[in-house]
């Protein structure tokens, strides 16, 4: 074992060789449906070959690096796989990065990027400015058009050349605390990645993959979770369906005959709102086989409604950019598992080990609450050129998730908050997640979000924003009294505001920064606050 991760077994091919081999076996099968254009697996292999030839001509190979700023297209996917075949390090430049964040990511002394690859259209001015002296290649002009008849690469052509310990993929975090951090996956981790390595699939993964016949691919290819589940689709023989904007949920699912997709909690609530409109106006989602909800906590009553309206398609997942998907709550868990499964985020997934530990890193007994630690062969090797932060998060092969929760006697994980998503009132630490969960169990509340803001009387104060349950009007005094009774904390939260919806960040998660901006400058003290 190296860095706490098991070495790949002899049946595994270096990433992305398993994908190449699978595409070779079924060249006529459709890999992507890009709007109205069907692209077969054989055609994707041709795109990969041409991109690889162009990248080699630009001097790229094992240990070299490139940053990708491409749209969600078969060509954008092909250039990433081509770079991995050559053994390069790939950094995905997700949409929404500010000029300052782009400059930080591409700074030569921090990132050591050799080439930036962007789409055929003229690159964004802010990207060109951030790139500075780094060469910028246009995907269509400089790679595909320049190598229209590229033959096999040296050797057998499409053979993976990544070295196990080399950095392979840098996923950027959301940057909610400032500049985004780069989570580095090396080729050893990518080769072991559950969704990209069919040799590792057990019965649970195989059953899940069977639902990915038509997987909705949208947003960005730089998303760690989207990349994870794209592998499950393509290696399971499915088709990745790329829609034209705008994304009109839930009608889009019906129109494109989608069988599997990922969905954040805010988007799920949008779908549930539409389905409540009645059968005459709602979409027919009977063809859906897998709906994975992730990104932020889902209240138990919302999960119950989703299962009632969407049936056995509904799954709930928990994971992190640093470690991939860690748990999955399946329809079988909900139908046949213990009652407490419905309040969990599922059981450990795909060779993942979980441990709940106290502030000193000592495991706590089953049922005890603490910080969740995870160990998986798919975990990052560290943050790009940030040894101090890496040392804080990686400990003897374990990833400290900085989430708080507990494992029940049946092995289901229950989340109770973020170790850093806290509010300190009169020197006492309270987890925002616990307050949100208490609020969401009130019958008048559909969902709730809590932010911490400075307060001259108590140091900090908790400010809650709630969305009313359908047909209900929350009585704020009653809701606050309910939370105080649940948590035993007078005056928490300090303020309660009813909103019709919650702002969403580019990641698809609730935007707590935007909510913080709505907090009154001088909120009056709540009853019991001192």
C-alpha positions in Angstrom: 0.0 0.0 0.0 1.3 3.5 -0.9 -0.1 6.6 0.8 -2.8 4.4 2.2 -4.1 3.4 -1.3 -4.0 -0.1 -2.6 -2.1 -0.7 -5.8 -4.1 -1.6 -8.9 -4.6 -5.3 -9.6 -3.2 -7.1 -12.6 -6.5 -7.0 -14.5 -6.6 -3.2 -14.6 -5.2 -1.3 -17.5 -3.7 2.2 -16.9 -6.2 5.0 -17.3 -7.7 5.6 -19.8 -6.9 2.2 -21.5 -10.1 0.5 -20.4 -12.1 3.2 -22.2 -10.1 2.9 -25.4 -10.4 -0.9 -25.4 -14.2 -0.8 -24.7 -14.6 1.7 -27.6 -12.6 -0.5 -29.9 -14.8 -3.4 -29.2 -18.0 -1.5 -30.2 -17.0 1.2 -32.7 -20.6 1.5 -34.2 -22.3 2.1 -30.8 -23.2 5.7 -30.1 -21.1 7.3 -27.3 -22.5 10.8 -27.5 -25.7 12.4 -28.7 -24.7 16.1 -29.0 -27.9 17.9 -29.7 -29.0 16.3 -32.9 -25.6 14.8 -33.8 -24.8 11.2 -33.0 -21.1 10.4 -32.4 -20.1 6.7 -32.4 -17.4 5.2 -30.2 -15.3 4.7 -33.4 -15.6 8.4 -34.3 -14.6 9.4 -30.7 -11.5 7.2 -31.1 -10.7 9.1 -34.3 -11.1 12.4 -32.5 -8.8 11.2 -29.7 -6.2 10.1 -32.2 -6.2 13.5 -34.0 -6.1 15.4 -30.7 -3.2 13.3 -29.5 -1.3 14.0 -32.6 -1.8 17.7 -32.2 -0.8 17.7 -28.6 2.3 15.7 -29.4 3.2 18.2 -32.1 2.9 20.9 -29.4 5.5 19.0 -27.3 3.2 17.4 -24.8 3.9 14.0 -23.3 4.4 12.3 -19.9 4.8 14.8 -17.1 3.8 17.8 -19.2 0.7 19.8 -18.5 -2.2 21.5 -20.2 -5.3 23.5 -19.0 -8.6 22.9 -20.8 -11.3 25.5 -21.3 -13.7 23.6 -23.5 -17.5 23.2 -23.8 -19.4 20.0 -23.1 -18.8 18.4 -26.5 -17.5 15.1 -27.8 -14.4 17.0 -29.0 -13.9 18.5 -25.6 -14.0 15.0 -24.1 -11.7 13.7 -26.8 -8.9 16.2 -26.1 -8.9 15.4 -22.4 -8.7 11.7 -23.0 -5.9 12.3 -25.6 -3.9 14.2 -23.1 -4.3 11.4 -20.5 -3.2 8.9 -23.1 0.0 10.9 -23.5 0.5 10.9 -19.7 -0.1 14.7 -19.3 -1.5 16.5 -16.3 -4.9 18.1 -17.1 -6.4 21.0 -15.3 -10.0 21.8 -16.1 -10.9 25.5 -16.2 -14.5 25.4 -15.3 -17.0 28.1 -16.3 -17.5 31.0 -13.9 -13.8 31.5 -12.9 -13.1 35.2 -12.3 -10.1 36.8 -14.0 -8.3 36.8 -10.7 -9.0 33.1 -10.2 -7.9 32.3 -13.8 -4.7 34.2 -13.2 -4.1 32.3 -10.0 -4.7 28.9 -11.6 -2.5 29.6 -14.7 0.3 31.5 -13.0 3.5 29.9 -14.2 5.1 29.8 -10.8 2.1 28.1 -9.3 0.7 25.9 -11.9 3.5 25.2 -14.4 1.0 25.0 -17.3 2.6 24.3 -20.7 -0.4 24.8 -23.0 -4.0 26.1 -22.7 -6.5 24.4 -25.0 -9.8 26.2 -25.7 -12.7 25.8 -28.2 -12.6 26.7 -31.9 -14.3 30.0 -31.3 -12.0 32.9 -30.2 -10.9 32.4 -26.6 -12.4 34.6 -24.0 -10.3 37.8 -23.5 -9.9 37.2 -19.8 -8.5 33.7 -20.6 -6.0 35.1 -23.0 -4.9 37.7 -20.5 -4.6 35.1 -17.7 -2.6 32.8 -20.0 0.0 35.5 -20.7 2.9 33.8 -22.4 1.4 30.3 -22.2 0.6 29.1 -25.8 -3.1 28.8 -26.5 -4.3 26.1 -28.9 -7.7 26.2 -30.5 -9.2 22.7 -30.4 -10.7 22.7 -33.9 -8.1 24.8 -35.7 -4.8 23.7 -34.1 -5.6 20.1 -33.2 -8.4 18.6 -35.3 -8.1 20.5 -38.6 -4.3 20.4 -38.4 -4.3 16.6 -38.2 -7.3 15.5 -40.2 -5.8 12.1 -41.1 -3.7 11.4 -38.1 -2.5 7.8 -38.1 -1.7 5.7 -35.1 0.6 7.1 -32.5 4.0 5.5 -32.0 3.6 2.0 -30.7 0.1 0.6 -31.0 -1.4 4.1 -31.3 -3.9 4.5 -28.6 -1.9 3.2 -25.7 -2.0 4.8 -22.3 1.4 6.2 -21.2 0.6 7.7 -17.9 3.1 6.9 -15.1 1.4 5.8 -11.8 2.8 8.5 -9.6 2.5 11.4 -12.0 -0.3 14.0 -11.6 -3.1 13.2 -14.0 -6.1 15.4 -13.3 -6.5 18.6 -11.3 -10.1 19.3 -10.2 -10.7 22.8 -8.9 -12.7 23.3 -5.8 -15.5 25.9 -5.7 -13.2 28.6 -4.4 -15.8 29.7 -1.8 -13.1 30.6 0.6 -11.1 32.6 -1.9 -9.0 31.1 -4.8 -10.0 27.6 -5.8 -7.7 24.8 -4.6 -6.5 22.1 -7.1 -7.3 18.6 -6.0 -4.7 16.3 -7.7 -5.5 12.8 -8.9 -2.5 10.8 -10.0 -2.6 8.1 -12.7 -2.7 5.4 -10.0 -5.9 6.9 -8.5 -7.5 7.4 -12.0 -6.6 3.8 -12.9 -8.3 2.6 -9.7 -11.3 4.9 -10.1 -14.4 2.8 -9.7 -16.4 4.3 -12.6 -13.6 4.1 -15.1 -12.4 0.6 -14.3 -15.0 -2.2 -15.1 -12.6 -4.8 -13.9 -13.5 -3.5 -10.4 -17.2 -3.4 -10.8 -19.2 -5.4 -8.2 -22.9 -6.2 -8.3 -23.9 -2.8 -6.9 -22.0 -0.9 -9.5 -23.1 -3.2 -12.3 -26.8 -2.7 -11.4 -26.3 1.1 -11.2 -24.6 1.2 -14.6 -27.5 -0.6 -16.2 -29.6 2.5 -15.7 -27.2 4.7 -17.6 -28.5 3.9 -21.1 -29.1 7.6 -21.8 -27.1 9.8 -19.3 -27.7 13.5 -19.3 -24.4 15.3 -19.6 -24.5 19.0 -19.0 -22.8 21.8 -17.1 -19.0 21.2 -17.5 -16.6 18.4 -18.2 -14.4 19.8 -15.4 -17.0 18.7 -12.7 -15.5 15.9 -10.7 -18.8 14.3 -10.1 -19.9 14.6 -13.7 -16.6 13.1 -14.9 -17.1 10.3 -12.4 -20.6 9.3 -13.7 -19.7 9.9 -17.4 -17.3 7.0 -17.0 -20.1 4.8 -15.6 -22.2 5.6 -18.7 -19.5 5.1 -21.4 -18.0 2.0 -19.9 -21.4 0.5 -19.2 -22.3 0.8 -22.9 -24.6 3.9 -22.6 -24.9 7.1 -24.5 -24.1 10.5 -23.0 -26.8 13.0 -24.1 -25.7 16.6 -24.4 -28.7 18.9 -24.6 -29.0 22.3 -26.3 -29.6 25.2 -23.9 -31.7 26.2 -22.1 -32.0 23.3 -19.6 -35.8 23.2 -19.0 -36.3 20.7 -16.2 -38.2 18.4 -15.9 -39.5 18.5 -19.6 -36.0 18.0 -20.8 -35.8 14.6 -19.2 -39.0 13.5 -21.0 -38.1 15.0 -24.3 -34.6 13.5 -24.5 -35.7 10.1 -23.0 -33.1 10.4 -20.2 -32.7 7.4 -18.1 -30.0 8.7 -15.7 -28.8 12.1 -14.4 -27.2 13.9 -11.5 -29.2 16.6 -9.8 -28.4 19.1 -7.0 -30.9 19.6 -4.2 -32.1 23.0 -5.5 -32.8 21.6 -8.9 -34.6 18.6 -7.4 -36.9 21.1 -5.6 -37.6 22.8 -8.9 -38.6 19.4 -10.4 -40.8 18.6 -7.4 -42.5 22.0 -7.8 -43.2 21.2 -11.4 -44.6 17.8 -10.6 -46.9 19.2 -8.0 -48.6 21.1 -10.8 -50.5 17.9 -11.7 -50.4 15.2 -14.5 -51.8 17.6 -17.1 -48.8 20.0 -16.9 -46.0 17.9 -15.5 -43.5 15.9 -17.5 -43.7 12.1 -17.9 -40.6 10.8 -16.1 -41.5 7.1 -16.1 -38.4 6.3 -18.2 -36.1 7.6 -15.5 -34.0 4.8 -13.9 -31.3 6.6 -11.9 -31.6 10.0 -10.4 -28.7 10.8 -8.1 -29.2 13.7 -5.8 -26.0 15.2 -4.3 -24.2 18.4 -3.5 -25.9 19.4 -0.2 -28.1 17.8 2.4 -31.6 16.7 1.4 -34.3 16.9 4.1 -36.0 13.5 4.8 -39.4 14.8 3.9 -38.1 16.0 0.5 -36.5 12.6 -0.1 -39.8 11.0 0.8 -41.7 13.2 -1.7 -39.1 12.5 -4.4 -39.5 8.8 -3.9 -43.3 9.1 -3.9 -43.3 11.0 -7.2 -40.3 9.4 -9.0 -40.2 5.9 -7.5 -37.2 3.7 -7.5 -35.1 6.0 -9.6 -34.2 8.1 -6.6 -30.7 7.8 -5.0 -28.9 10.1 -2.7 -25.1 10.4 -2.8 -22.4 12.0 -0.6 -18.9 12.7 -1.7 -16.2 15.3 -2.2 -14.0 16.6 -5.0 -11.0 15.3 -2.9 -12.3 11.7 -2.7 -15.1 11.1 -5.2 -18.4 9.5 -4.3 -18.2 8.1 -0.8 -21.7 6.8 0.0 -24.9 6.0 -1.9 -28.4 5.6 -0.6 -30.2 3.3 -3.0 -33.9 2.4 -3.6 -33.2 -1.0 -2.2 -31.9 0.6 1.1 -35.1 2.7 1.3 -37.4 -0.2 0.5 -35.8 -3.0 2.5 -33.3 -1.4 4.8 -33.8 -0.2 8.4 -36.1 2.7 9.1 -33.1 5.0 9.9 -31.8 4.6 6.4 -34.2 7.2 5.2 -32.4 9.9 7.3 -28.9 8.9 6.0 -26.8 9.4 2.9 -26.3 5.7 2.4 -23.6 3.2 3.0 -19.9 3.3 1.8 -19.5 2.9 -1.9 -16.9 1.1 -4.0 -14.0 0.1 -1.7 -14.5 3.2 0.5 -13.8 2.9 4.2 -15.3 5.5 6.6 -14.3 6.3 10.1 -15.8 8.8 12.5 -13.3 10.5 14.8 -13.0 13.0 17.5 -11.0 16.3 17.5 -7.8 14.3 18.2 -8.3 11.9 15.3 -9.4 9.0 17.6 -12.2 6.8 16.3 -15.5 7.1 18.3 -17.8 4.2 19.0 -20.6 3.4 16.6 -23.4 6.0 16.8 -21.0 8.6 18.2 -20.8 11.9 16.4 -17.5 13.3 15.0 -15.6 14.2 11.9 -15.9 11.8 9.0 -12.6 10.4 7.7 -12.6 8.4 4.4 -10.1 6.1 2.8 -10.4 5.2 -0.9 -8.0 4.3 -3.7 -9.7 7.1 -5.8 -8.7 9.9 -3.4 -6.5 12.8 -4.4 -2.8 12.7 -3.7 -2.9 16.3 -2.4 -3.7 19.9 -3.2 -1.6 21.3 -6.1 1.5 23.0 -4.6 -0.2 23.5 -1.2 1.7 21.3 1.3 0.2 22.9 4.4 -3.4 22.3 3.3 -2.6 18.8 2.1 -1.1 18.0 5.5 -4.3 19.2 7.2 -6.6 17.0 5.0 -4.5 13.9 4.2 -3.5 11.8 7.3 -1.9 8.3 6.8 -3.9 7.5 3.8 -7.2 9.0 5.1 -9.0 12.1 3.8 -10.5 14.3 6.5 -13.8 15.4 4.9 -14.4 18.1 7.5 -18.0 17.0 7.6 -19.6 16.0 10.9 -21.8 13.0 11.3 -22.2 9.4 12.6 -22.4 5.8 11.4 -25.3 3.8 12.7 -25.3 0.2 13.7 -26.3 -0.8 10.1 -23.4 1.1 8.5 -25.4 4.0 7.2 -23.8 7.4 7.3 -25.8 10.3 8.8 -24.5 13.9 8.2 -25.1 16.6 10.9 -23.0 19.5 9.6 -19.7 20.8 8.4 -16.9 21.1 10.9 -16.2 24.6 9.5 -19.8 25.6 8.7 -20.4 26.9 12.2 -21.7 29.9 14.1 -20.1 30.8 17.4 -22.6 32.5 19.7 -21.3 33.7 23.0 -18.2 31.6 22.6 -20.3 28.4 22.1 -20.0 26.5 18.8 -23.1 25.6 16.9 -23.2 23.6 13.6 -25.3 25.3 10.9 -26.2 21.9 9.6 -27.9 21.0 12.8 -30.0 24.2 12.8 -30.9 23.6 9.2 -32.1 20.0 9.9 -34.2 21.2 12.9 -35.8 23.9 10.8 -36.5 21.5 7.9 -38.5 19.1 10.2 -41.0 21.8 11.0 -44.3 21.1 9.1 -44.4 24.6 7.6 -40.8 24.5 6.3 -39.8 22.8 3.0 -36.0 23.6 3.3 -33.8 25.8 5.3 -30.3 27.4 5.1 -28.3 29.0 7.9 -25.5 31.5 7.6 -23.3 33.1 10.3 -22.7 36.8 10.5 -20.8 39.0 13.0 -22.9 40.3 15.9 -21.7 43.0 18.3 -23.8 41.5 21.1 -22.9 37.7 20.8 -19.8 37.7 18.6 -21.7 35.9 15.8 -25.3 35.2 15.1 -27.1 32.5 13.1 -29.5 33.8 10.4 -31.9 31.4 8.8 -33.6 31.5 5.5 -36.6 29.1 4.9 -38.7 28.2 2.0 -42.3 27.4 2.9 -43.8 24.0 2.5 -46.4 23.8 -0.3 -49.6 25.4 0.9 -48.2 26.5 4.2 -47.3 29.9 5.7 -44.6 29.6 8.4 -45.3 31.5 11.6 -41.8 32.6 12.4 -42.3 32.7 16.2 -43.6 29.2 16.1 -40.8 28.0 13.9 -38.1 29.6 16.2 -39.7 28.1 19.3 -39.7 24.7 17.6 -36.0 24.9 16.8 -35.2 26.1 20.3 -37.1 23.1 21.7 -35.3 20.7 19.3 -31.8 22.1 20.0 -32.2 23.4 23.5 -30.6 26.7 22.6 -32.6 29.9 23.3 -32.4 32.6 20.6 -31.1 30.3 17.8 -31.5 31.3 15.0 -31.3 35.0 15.6 -33.4 35.9 12.6 -35.7 34.0 10.3 -36.6 35.1 6.8 -39.0 33.4 4.4 -37.8 33.3 0.8 -39.5 31.9 -2.3 -36.3 30.3 -3.5 -32.6 30.1 -2.6 -29.8 31.5 -4.8 -27.7 28.8 -6.4 -23.9 29.0 -6.9 -22.3 27.9 -10.2 -21.6 24.6 -8.6 -25.3 24.0 -8.3 -25.2 24.2 -4.5 -27.0 26.8 -2.4 -25.1 30.1 -2.5 -24.6 31.0 1.2 -22.5 34.0 0.2 -25.5 35.5 -1.5 -27.7 34.7 1.5 -25.2 36.4 3.8 -25.6 39.6 1.8 -29.3 39.6 2.7 -28.7 39.5 6.4 -29.9 42.8 8.0 -27.0 45.1 9.0 -28.2 45.3 12.6 -30.5 42.4 13.2 -32.5 42.8 16.5 -31.6 40.4 19.2 -33.8 37.3 19.4 -35.6 36.4 22.6 -33.2 34.6 24.9 -30.1 35.9 23.1 -27.6 37.6 25.4 
